[in-house]
Amino acid sequence: MIRCTLPEVDEPGQPQCYSLHMQSKGKSEKTKKSGAQGVKNVRSGAAGRDGGSAQLRTIAKVMGNEHLRDALQGTAQQRDAMLAHICERLKVLESAQSKEEVALGKEREWFREVALGHEGHSLPDLTRWHESAQLYKRAGEALARGHLGRGAQLLQQAAEAEQRVFDTTPAYVKAEFEEHEVSVSAPEAAEGINDEANCSTCETPKDLKIADQILSRKDRMAKAPPLPRRRPAWFEEHEQEEEKKDDED
């Protein structure tokens, strides 16, 4: 085995030789540092990915696995109840809007009352249903993403918008509504939930697409047709002529 040591005095032209032991030691220290850094990075990345799991484990230690499971099941039930309510209300809104769309093409049946300004007789407008449908859709999407509090908040706003739209629906459209086509309040499942509350995620209900159907209908009537002028009867024309003669005399 070749052993080589540093010379005692540096002399010009003398070959410089370093200890193999020293070289391997320096290389070993670098390898250790590189390996330690790599382990640190891996651990850091794993910690970021497992942040949510770590949080759940911490909660589980405090509450206990059984209590945590019960809590998650409870919020999931609230979520499902609200999603079912949203889908049902969108069906009602779509049906009511369809009836107003039919009335839009039957102006002969209602234009006189509208032109005369009778109470409860306004012009048909399919966009009146847009606000509540949009809010219900946003509520459903928030719940499916696991945002329980935000979904409940939007659901309550949608119910309020629904109340307003049914209050302003023309009387001749309401006359065609079925018994279930009325506004309802937000369900009990949406009450008393913290705005920041979360729940497990789920698949977005297919019935949320009904909102898109409602939003796609934009027909409205800006002005009522004019009332036709009635031709006077023969005896009314005669009376008018007699009155005219009397005025001339």
Residue pairs with C-beta under 8 A, 6 or more apart in sequence:
2 20
3 19
3 20
4 17
4 18
4 19
4 20
5 17
5 19
6 16
6 17
6 18
6 19
7 14
7 16
7 17
10 16
47 54
56 68
59 68
60 68
63 71
72 199
72 200
75 148
75 197
75 198
75 199
75 200
76 199
76 200
76 202
77 189
78 148
78 152
78 189
78 190
78 193
78 199
79 143
79 148
79 151
79 199
79 200
79 202
80 202
81 187
81 189
82 139
82 143
82 151
82 152
82 155
82 187
82 189
82 190
83 140
83 143
83 144
83 202
83 205
85 155
85 186
85 187
85 189
85 190
86 136
86 139
86 140
86 143
86 155
86 158
86 205
86 208
87 140
87 205
87 207
87 208
87 210
89 132
89 136
89 158
89 159
89 162
89 184
90 133
90 136
90 137
90 207
90 208
90 210
90 211
90 214
91 207
91 210
92 180
92 181
93 129
93 132
93 133
93 136
93 162
93 165
93 210
93 214
94 133
94 210
94 213
94 214
95 178
95 181
96 129
96 166
96 169
96 173
96 177
96 181
97 126
97 129
97 214
97 217
99 173
99 176
99 177
99 181
100 124
100 125
100 126
100 128
100 129
100 169
100 170
100 173
101 124
101 126
101 217
101 219
102 176
103 109
103 110
103 124
103 170
103 172
103 173
103 176
104 124
104 126
104 219
104 221
107 221
107 224
107 225
109 172
110 121
110 170
110 172
111 224
111 225
111 227
112 227
113 121
113 172
114 121
114 122
114 123
114 170
114 224
115 224
115 225
115 226
115 227
116 227
120 170
120 171
121 170
121 171
121 172
122 168
122 170
123 170
123 220
123 221
123 222
123 223
123 224
124 170
124 173
124 219
124 220
124 221
125 220
125 221
126 217
126 218
126 219
126 220
127 217
127 218
127 220
128 165
128 168
128 169
129 165
129 214
129 217
130 214
130 215
131 161
131 164
131 165
132 158
132 159
132 161
132 162
132 164
132 165
133 210
133 211
133 214
133 215
134 211
134 215
135 154
135 155
135 157
135 158
135 161
136 154
136 155
136 158
136 208
136 211
137 208
137 211
137 212
138 154
139 151
139 152
139 153
139 154
139 155
139 157
139 158
140 151
140 204
140 205
140 208
141 204
141 208
142 150
142 151
142 154
143 151
143 199
143 202
144 201
144 202
144 203
144 204
144 205
145 201
146 198
146 199
146 200
146 201
147 198
147 199
148 193
148 197
148 198
148 199
149 193
149 194
149 195
149 196
149 197
149 198
150 195
152 186
152 189
152 190
152 191
152 193
152 197
153 195
155 186
155 187
155 190
156 186
156 190
158 186
159 183
159 184
159 185
159 186
162 183
162 184
163 183
165 183
166 182
166 183
167 183
232 240
